[in-house]
Amino acid sequence: MNILEDLSRTELSVYRERAVLVGVILPGSLVDRDDPLGELESLARTAGAQVVDTVLQRRSRIDASHYIGRGKLEEIGERAEANEADVIIFDNDLSPAQIRDIEEVTHRKVIDRSELILDIFATRAQTREARLQVELAQLKYTAPRLRGMWRHLERIAGAGGATGAGMVGGIGTRGPGETQIEIDRRLVGQRLTRLKRELERIDKRRLREVKARSDQFTVSLVGYTNAGKSTLMNALTDADVKVEDKLFATLETTTRRWQLGGGQAALLSDTVGFVRDLPHHLVASFQATLEEALHADLLLHVVDASSLRAEAELLAARSVLSELGLEEAPCLLLFNKIDVVGDEALVQILENGTEDSLRISARSGLGLDKLVEFVRERMLGHRVRVTVTVDAADGRTLSQLDRLAEIHQREYDDRTVRIELSIGQADLAKLRSGGGTLAVLEPTESVSADDEGN
């Protein structure tokens, strides 16, 4: 049996375990003021744990050895004992040494926030790409923690004088041998290398797919997990994305054509949901999955307006977008589930200071007509009317013009096609630099979205 599979500390799952939740609020922490451990409780329940108690402490700085104060830690241990808890889950990221020290005081398995999220991602991953991404993130997280997680540091020695587990050698294996921790690290390192190579091949293919769609207007759904992105995706397209009332129900990116009316269409992508302090290893591993958002012409930031933690969820999603370098990307805020909102004042607070926002309900269809109108205007708003010529044999460029532009008139001669059309400035620039035979004959004239519809 692989030694990595035979130790309870490597089992990071909390399925059906009784859990005590612990949160340490530090200065500047992004937490819900009214329900600081609400998100952690949702994550724990999503992972299958039964929450039996919660503990919260405010500190000006963390304790180097135990993260939380020793006295408070002993109290947590007593409460875990009284509630027959199996695991203690921290709403903070802990160092390997801190996990070890906390376990020694509480006599309970300790899991931090990143481990919990990684466990949920592992149960949600369905495709091979998602499984590889999650495994890579888990190994990156686990590698520096091997010493605290594996306690079996016996020497693997040669036959001379060795007994029990050490009797594995012969000639060439006598001597001090190699510690088990070193073997484990080497195994993890080898697996990391293989995973990275396989994901690089998948990433290159995905990047080619994204770049191949660069001549089309692309829209990406982003936002806090369980905000209703997949429901909205299904309402706007025929994607038939799986919808569940659970965190991280969607890990794989789905892209579908979104018909906007008037012969116009955009590509709409549904992406993985965000939470506060999404582990860096996961962000890195899912970088290719998030390429759709990174290259989108417009982001639709979906917010669950009915959530009691809507403000904190909005800030959490914005924090992840900033980490991805998307804080300045064109974005429309969508306050979803507006038909079941119980606090109108909260929605007004969320809308305050927001330039572009709409109230919608993906389930009932409320406001979706305005959403389609907004996206269509954004896509058509920077269009120009121009006359071009294209080589009659250049089928690729002619096909792109049919897809991207509104054709007003065509004139054919023996070798070229003269076309009067309206097209987006960005699309025209891409076509002109794409190596085809398109040439602009007459100066451009701006065309508004309203004019385009006439």
Buried (B, 14 or more C-beta within 10 A) or exposed (E): EEEBEEEEBBEBBBEEBBBBBBBBBEEEBEBBEEBBBBBBBBBBBBBBBBBBBBBBBEBEEBBEBBBBBEEBBEBBBEBBEEBEBBBBBBBBBBBBBBBBBBBEBBEBBBBBBBBBBBBBBBBBBEEEBBBBBBBBBBBBBBBEBBBBBBEEEEBBBBBEEBEEEBEEBEEEBBEEBEBBBEBBBEBBEEBBEEBBEBBEEBBEEBEEEBEEBEBBBBBBBBBBBBBBBBBBBBBBBEBEBEBEEBBBBBBBBBBBEBBBEEEBBBBBBBBBBBBBBBBBBBBEBBBBBBBBBBBBBBBBBBBBBBBBBBBBBBBBBBBBBEEBEBEEBEBBBBBBBBBEBEEEEBBEEBBEEEEEBBBBBBBEEBBBEEBBBBBBBBBBBBBBBBBBBBBBEBEEBBEBBEEBBBEEEEEEEEEBBBBBBBBBEBBBEBBEEEEBBBEBEEEBEEBEBEEBEE
